[in-house]
Amino acid sequence: MDTSTRQASVSAGVEVSLVRGGLFYRLQQGLGLLRPNHWNLGRRIVIFVAVAWLPLVLITAVVNRAGLFSLLTDYRVYSRLLIAIPVLLIGELLMESRFRMVMGHIWKTGLLDAPELEELHGTVTRLVRVRDSFVPEMLIVLLMVVHTVTSFRGQVDTTPWLAQSLGGELQLTAAGWYAVIVSASIFQLLLGVALWRWLLWTYFMFRLSRRNLKLVATHPDEHGGLGFLGLTAAAFAPIAFAATAVIA
């Protein structure tokens, strides 16, 4: 691999993203929520939270005013819509920055010889094609629908804003239907897409582990020169926090 080719590979390794792509990402771009070099994080958090939570308040206030207090004091709503959704959106930015940092370090530090670097570049190219495919995220949506249809009734209780007892059977209120169809779906979609991107990164790391790495036993990071890989753990922290906050 000559100098110019290697420089091109380094540039590609630094610039590639396993986050900026896919059906959901392109949909947000089409709606003007994202720009190529800007996440518009504050505006996206406000819009996602407004779509997921504000209609619940308005519908309950208009249709079922007696249930408004129970909605405003329901910790489950706050953990899912006002904590988990913003955290998952922030997590996209953190995942993007950490993944690029680690990938750029791999390309720049001579951890791989030229043939190994070229092989890894081929892996990245394949992952980008998979990232941009509409199939994985359509499967995520399908799993969301199946999960909602098969499990939502088991989660219905006598919380006034969510459901009412009619003829001895609990029936969802208008706000309850919105929560099941829209609010919960937004959270599940963000979580599913985040886990999908993490799966792409996990595969990339697996392929990296199969390469002939030029490790240095005396490297000051005390991990043979691989200590920088510890940076990726922080990229997964928002996903774990959002999921466990909702479960808790």
N, C-alpha and C positions, 0 to 999 in steps of 0.2 A: 504494500500500500504506500504510494508516494505521499509527499507532504501535503499537497493540495487535497488529495482524497481523504487523508486522515483529518485535515482541518474541517472538511465538509461533514465527515462523520461526527466529529466533536460538536459542531454546530447543530447537527440534527439531534444529537443526544441531549443537548441542553434545551433545545426549543420544543422537543416533542412533549405532548401532554396526554396523560391517560384520563384527564378530567374534562378537558374542553372538547367535547364531542358527544355524539349519540343523539337519539331522537328528542329526549327531554331538553337537552342543551340547545338544540336547534330550534325547538319550539319557543324557548325563552328568547332566543335571538330574534325570531320572527315577530314576537310580541314587543320587542324593544326593551326587554328587561336586562339584556346582556349586550355588551359590545365586545369586539375581538380582544381588546387589551384592558378591559375594565369590567369588574364583577358587579358594579352598582349594588354593593352589598346592602347598604342602608335602605335604599328604595325597595329592593327585593324583599327584605325582611318585613317592611311595613306592608307591602302588597300581599305577601303570602299570609301574614297574620290577619290582615283585614279580611281577606277572602275566607279564611278558615274560621275566624272567631266572631267578627262583628255581625254577620248575618244571624248567628245564633242569638245574640242579644236582641237584635231588632225583631226577629220573628217571635221570640218569647215575649218581648214587651208588648207586641201588638196582638198576638193570638192567644197567649197563655200567660197573662201578667202575674198570675198567682205563682208561677214557677220561676219568676225572674230572680228572686233571692237565692233559690237553690242553685241556679246557674252561676250566679256571681260568686257563690261560695263553694263551688265544686272544684276541689283541688285536682281532679282528674283532667278537667278541661284545661287548667292552667299548665299542668305538666306536659300535656300533649301539644297544645297549640301555642302557648306563650313561652315555653321553655324549649321543648324538643325541636320544634320547627326552626326557630332562629339559630339554635346550636348546630343543626344539620347544615344550614346555609353557610354559617361561619366555617364549618368543617370543610366545605368544598374549597374555600380559599386556602385553608391550612394544608389540606391534602395536596392541592396544586403546588404550593410553594415548597413543601417538603419533598415531594416526589421529584420535582425538577432539580432541587438542590442535590439530592442523592444521585440522580441520573447524570447530572452534569459532572459530579465528582468522579463517577465511574469512568466517564469518557475522558476526563482531563488528566487523571493521575497516573496513567500507565499501569493500571491494575491488570489490563489485558494486553496480550500481544495483538498485532494487526489482524491475523486471521480470526482470532477469538472475538475481537472487537467487531469485525465484519459480521460474524455469525450472530452476535448479540443484536447488532443493528437490524438484521433480518427478523429476529424475534420481535423487536419493537415495531417494525413495519407491519407485521402480521397482527400485533395487538391493536394498533391504530385502526386497521381495517375492521377488526372485531368491535372495537369501541364505537365506530361509526355505523355499524349495522343496526337496523331497526329491530331485528329479531329479539335480542336479549331484553330490551326494555318493553317490548310488547309482551314478552313472557312474564315480566314483572307485573305489568298491568293485569294480565290474565290471572296470575296468582292472587293479586289483590282482590279481584272480583270474586274468585272462588272462596277466598278466606272470608270476605264480607258476607256472602250469601250463606255460607255454612255455619258461621259463628256469631253473627251479630245478635241474634235473639238470646243467646246464652249470656250476653253481656248487658241485657236490658234489665233494669231494676225499677223500683218505685220512686226514683228521684223525680220530683214534679216536673222539671223542665224537659226531661228525657222521655218519659212514658206515663201513661194514665191507665188505670184499670177500668176496662169496659166489659161488662158481663163476666167478670171473674178472670179476664185475660188481659195481660198487659199489651197496650198498643202504643207504638211510638207517636210522639207529638210531631208537629211540623218541624220544630227545631231538632227533634231527635232524628228524623229522616235526613235533615241537612247534615247533621253531625256524622251519621253513618255513611252517607253517599259522598259528601264533599270533604268535610273537615278531616275525618279519619283517613280518607284516601290521599290527601295532600301529605300527611305525615308518613303514611306507608310508602308512598311513591318516593319521597325524599330518602327515606331509610333504605328502600330497595335499591335505588340508584347508587347510593353511597356504598352499600355492600358489594354491588356489582363492580364498581371501580376498584374497591379494595381487592376483589378477586382477581382482576386484571393485574394489579401490582403484585399480588402473591405469585401469580404465574410467572411474571417477569423475574421475580427474585428466585424462583425455582430454577428457571433457565440460567440465571446468572450463577447459581450454585453448581451447575453442571459444567461450567467453563473452567479452563485451566488458569486459575487466579494466581497472580504473582504476589504472594503473601510475603511479608517481612517479619520474621520471628521477633526481631528486636524493635519493632515499630513502637513509638512512644504511646500510642493509644491502647497498648496492651491487648490488642485483638488482631494482631498481624496486619494492620492497615484497614480493617473492616469496621472499626469503631463508628464510623460515620453512619452506618446502617441503623444505628440506634435512633437516629432522628425520625425514622418512619413510624415509630411507636406513637409519637405525639399526633401524627396524622390520623390515627385510628381513635384517639381519645374522645373527640366529639361524638362519633358514632356510638361508642360504648356508653358515654354519658347520657345521650338522648334516649337510647333504648332502655337503659336501666332506670332512668328517671320515670319513664312511662310505666314500666313494670312495677316499680316500687310504689 
